[in-house]
């Protein structure tokens, strides 16, 4: 599988503007990012975008973003390991969770997840994944039934099983994510019981969970909140991310319509995770 790399010169942007640009890139279909403060690199599968790169740039709502210098290149599958090692170092969350590739020579931690380099998305390199992982470390998942909604690489569900969840359902509308998650569960020797299914929130009909993890985006969360609420057991926890701090009140307002109770939040740069209880 080849990958598309879009490199954007962000040296003239502040951190708030960069985070906003990241949100727009995510909405456009890019799944993984690397930001060194000067160049923002956005990655996705080749030919997976609904628009051409020039059309995506033109669609940015701010002129400052439309005028940024950018370049693109295709990274072949055989070169992806090298790219991963260069741009995606191991990720550590609160000194307890480690996400690494097989060639990363670092000591294991309490919860260590191994992701092959070709599986580049949802690996903890984006703030929102780390935010959810941080929330998970504060939860008691032992013998709990957990939903990993929009599972990507399956990292959240894998960690949930490592933390003692009795059952995990990993669900994603993308077939690539479905296959990716299955491979990663096998790679990390995750024991049953778990299911990995393709589909959107309508596939939750008939399922209930003690904990729902939904790291997706603002619009999907708002649209699918009723599905999540119905699938959450009484007293259950819902952790939401993939949203900007500026959207916090909008998400909380929607949650209050269902009687969900705000418990806590984490912030990293301009991204947020919300912990709610039914």
ABEGO torsion letter per residue (X at the ends): XBBBBBBBBAAABBAAAAAAAAAAAAAAGBABBBBAGABBBBBBBBGABABBAAAAAAABABAAAAABBBBBBBBBAAAAAAAAAAABBBBBBGGABBBBBAABBBBBBABBBBBBAABABGAGABAAAAAAAAAAAABBABGBBBBBBGAEAGAAAAAAAAAGBABBBBBBABAAAAAAAAAAAAAAGBBOBBBBBBEBAAAABGBBBABBBBBBBAAAAAAAAAAAAAABBBGBBBBBBGBBAAAAAAAAAAAAAAGBBBABBBBBEABBBBBBBX
